[in-house]
Amino acid sequence: MNVAVLHYHLNQGGVTRVVANHLRSLDVAGRDVRVLLVTGPRRDAWPADLAESLSHVRLETVVVPDFEYDEGTTFDSERLTAALRGAFEAAGFAAGETVLHVHNHALGKNLAAPFAL
């Protein structure tokens, strides 16, 4: 199974801990899963050794710069769509074989994200 987990950042906060714990839980369950972690460029709180500590979860992380908080800049939804699609294709995550798990996509932190997704 392929699972793509998307969140704007991996800095300190609840979602970062939740994502890491989700991955650990999948691993403990013994399910062989490929996970593509898609994030913006901020990754200050991500556990650097997590991928190597997982036995059943094959984790790949990809940074999509446009998948970030707007912070005064409105991103183009077509450009974000192309960037996300490119990341999925490069990882071999086909649409019909991949579950998207997106955190907080509609909070207004990135106005292009709901349209791109």
C-alpha positions as CSV (number, residue, x, y, z in Angstrom):
1,M,0.0,0.0,0.0
2,N,1.1,3.6,-0.7
3,V,0.3,6.4,1.7
4,A,1.1,10.0,1.1
5,V,1.1,12.1,4.2
6,L,1.0,15.9,3.6
7,H,1.6,18.7,6.0
8,Y,2.9,22.3,5.5
9,H,5.9,21.9,7.9
10,L,7.6,19.5,10.3
11,N,8.5,22.1,12.9
12,Q,7.6,21.9,16.5
13,G,3.9,21.2,17.0
14,G,1.2,18.7,17.4
15,V,0.9,17.6,13.8
16,T,4.6,16.8,13.5
17,R,4.3,14.6,16.6
18,V,1.1,13.0,15.3
19,V,2.7,12.2,11.9
20,A,5.7,10.6,13.5
21,N,3.5,8.6,15.9
22,H,1.3,7.5,13.0
23,L,4.4,6.1,11.2
24,R,5.6,4.3,14.3
25,S,2.1,2.8,14.8
26,L,2.0,1.5,11.3
27,D,5.4,0.0,11.8
28,V,4.5,-1.7,15.1
29,A,1.4,-3.1,13.4
30,G,3.7,-4.9,11.0
31,R,2.1,-3.6,7.9
32,D,4.5,-3.2,4.9
33,V,3.6,0.3,3.7
34,R,5.4,2.8,1.5
35,V,4.9,6.3,2.8
36,L,5.7,9.5,1.0
37,L,5.9,12.4,3.5
38,V,5.3,15.7,1.6
39,T,6.1,18.9,3.4
40,G,7.2,22.4,2.9
41,P,10.8,23.4,3.6
42,R,10.5,23.9,7.4
43,R,11.6,20.6,9.2
44,D,13.2,21.7,12.5
45,A,11.5,19.2,14.8
46,W,11.4,16.1,12.6
47,P,13.3,13.1,14.2
48,A,16.2,12.6,11.8
49,D,16.6,8.9,12.7
50,L,12.9,8.0,12.3
51,A,13.1,6.5,8.8
52,E,16.0,4.2,9.8
53,S,14.2,3.0,12.9
54,L,11.2,1.7,11.0
55,S,11.2,-2.0,10.0
56,H,8.0,-2.2,7.9
57,V,7.4,1.3,6.8
58,R,9.5,2.5,3.9
59,L,9.6,6.3,4.4
60,E,10.6,8.8,1.8
61,T,10.4,12.5,2.4
62,V,10.0,15.1,-0.3
63,V,10.0,18.9,0.1
64,V,7.6,20.8,-2.1
65,P,8.5,24.5,-1.5
66,D,5.1,25.8,-2.6
67,F,3.4,23.5,0.0
68,E,4.0,26.1,2.7
69,Y,2.1,28.8,4.6
70,D,1.3,31.7,2.4
71,E,2.6,34.3,4.8
72,G,1.5,37.2,2.6
73,T,2.3,35.5,-0.7
74,T,-0.4,33.7,-2.6
75,F,0.8,30.6,-4.3
76,D,-0.5,29.5,-7.6
77,S,-2.8,26.4,-7.3
78,E,-1.8,25.2,-10.8
79,R,1.9,25.4,-9.9
80,L,1.3,23.6,-6.6
81,T,-0.8,20.9,-8.4
82,A,2.1,20.3,-10.8
83,A,4.6,20.2,-8.0
84,L,2.6,17.7,-6.0
85,R,1.8,15.6,-9.0
86,G,5.5,15.6,-9.9
87,A,6.5,14.5,-6.4
88,F,4.0,11.6,-6.5
89,E,5.1,10.5,-9.9
90,A,8.8,10.7,-9.1
91,A,8.2,8.4,-6.1
92,G,6.0,6.0,-8.1
93,F,2.8,6.8,-6.2
94,A,0.1,6.3,-8.7
95,A,-3.3,7.9,-8.1
96,G,-5.3,4.7,-8.0
97,E,-2.8,3.0,-5.6
98,T,-2.2,5.9,-3.1
99,V,-4.1,7.1,0.0
100,L,-3.7,10.8,0.7
101,H,-3.6,11.8,4.4
102,V,-3.6,15.6,4.5
103,H,-3.4,17.6,7.7
104,N,-5.2,21.0,7.9
105,H,-5.5,21.5,4.2
106,A,-8.5,23.9,4.5
107,L,-7.4,26.2,7.4
108,G,-6.4,28.9,5.0
109,K,-2.7,28.7,5.7
110,N,-2.1,28.1,2.0
111,L,-5.0,29.2,-0.2
112,A,-3.8,27.2,-3.2
113,A,-3.7,23.9,-1.3
114,P,-7.5,23.0,-1.3
115,F,-7.6,23.6,-5.0
116,A,-4.4,21.7,-5.8
117,L,-5.5,18.7,-3.7
